């Protein structure tokens, strides 16, 4: 399974970015292999469409689950259409490691 996190950094100790479309970046975690890959968010400063573009990126990465703080309605529809499950974490601040543990519970 591939889990995509919105993040402010590239390590497990980095904070989960509560924004989806305008997150600083994304960390893709393959829980089968344990491999992580960092992706910059090219849409962080977009004037519009940031959420939809980020959702399309998540779909292109073959994401199974998105862990984030908040997803807008248009991005949510795009993610759901791609079959991506959305898991929101309300705890702030929250590290990626903490967010993964909350998801597993």
C-alpha positions as CSV (number, residue, x, y, z in Angstrom):
1,X,0.0,0.0,0.0
2,X,1.2,3.5,-0.8
3,X,0.5,6.2,1.7
4,X,1.0,9.9,0.8
5,X,1.6,12.5,3.5
6,X,1.4,16.3,3.2
7,X,4.5,17.4,4.9
8,X,6.7,20.3,5.8
9,X,9.9,18.2,5.5
10,X,11.5,15.0,4.2
11,X,11.9,13.0,7.4
12,X,9.6,11.1,9.7
13,X,10.2,13.7,12.3
14,X,8.9,16.5,10.0
15,X,5.5,18.1,10.7
16,X,2.4,17.0,8.8
17,X,1.3,20.0,6.7
18,X,-2.4,20.5,7.5
19,X,-3.0,21.9,4.0
20,X,-3.4,19.5,1.1
21,X,-3.3,21.6,-2.1
22,X,-0.8,24.1,-0.8
23,X,1.3,21.7,1.3
24,X,5.1,22.3,1.2
25,X,5.6,18.8,-0.2
26,X,4.5,15.2,-0.2
27,X,6.2,12.1,1.2
28,X,5.1,8.8,-0.4
29,X,5.6,5.8,1.9
30,X,5.4,2.3,0.5
31,X,4.5,0.2,3.6
32,X,5.4,-3.0,1.8
33,X,9.0,-2.0,1.0
34,X,9.5,0.7,3.7
35,X,10.7,3.1,1.0
36,X,9.9,6.8,1.2
37,X,10.1,9.3,-1.6
38,X,9.8,13.1,-1.4
39,X,8.0,15.2,-3.9
40,X,7.9,19.0,-4.1
41,X,4.5,20.5,-4.5
42,X,4.7,22.6,-7.6
43,X,1.2,24.1,-6.8
44,X,2.1,25.6,-3.4
45,X,1.9,29.1,-4.9
46,X,-0.7,28.5,-7.6
47,X,-3.4,31.2,-8.0
48,X,-6.1,28.5,-8.3
49,X,-6.5,24.8,-8.8
50,X,-3.9,23.8,-6.3
51,X,-6.0,21.1,-4.6
52,X,-7.2,19.5,-7.9
53,X,-3.6,19.5,-9.3
54,X,-2.3,17.9,-6.0
55,X,-5.0,15.3,-6.2
56,X,-4.0,14.5,-9.8
57,X,-0.4,14.1,-8.6
58,X,-1.6,11.7,-5.9
59,X,-3.4,9.7,-8.4
60,X,-0.4,9.6,-10.8
61,X,1.7,8.3,-7.9
62,X,-0.8,5.5,-7.4
63,X,-1.6,6.5,-3.9
64,X,-3.9,4.3,-1.9
65,X,-4.3,6.5,1.2
66,X,-3.7,10.3,1.8
67,X,-2.9,11.5,5.3
68,X,-3.3,15.2,5.7
69,X,-5.1,17.9,7.8
70,X,-7.7,19.3,5.4
71,X,-8.9,18.7,1.9
72,X,-11.2,21.1,0.0
73,X,-14.3,19.9,-1.7
74,X,-13.0,19.9,-5.3
75,X,-9.8,18.1,-4.4
76,X,-11.8,15.6,-2.3
77,X,-14.0,14.8,-5.3
78,X,-10.9,14.3,-7.5
79,X,-9.3,12.0,-4.9
80,X,-12.4,10.0,-4.4
81,X,-12.8,9.6,-8.1
82,X,-9.3,8.1,-8.2
83,X,-10.1,5.7,-5.4
84,X,-7.8,7.3,-2.9
85,X,-8.9,7.1,0.7
86,X,-8.6,10.3,2.7
87,X,-7.5,10.2,6.4
88,X,-7.4,13.6,8.2
89,X,-5.4,14.2,11.3
90,X,-6.6,17.1,13.5
91,X,-3.7,17.1,16.0
92,X,-1.4,20.0,15.4
93,X,1.5,20.0,15.5
94,X,1.9,16.4,14.5
95,X,4.9,14.6,13.1
96,X,4.6,12.2,10.1
97,X,5.5,9.3,12.5
98,X,2.7,10.3,14.9
99,X,0.2,10.7,12.0
100,X,1.1,7.2,10.7
101,X,0.5,5.8,14.2
102,X,-2.9,7.6,14.5
103,X,-3.9,6.2,11.1
104,X,-2.9,2.6,12.2
105,X,-5.0,2.9,15.3
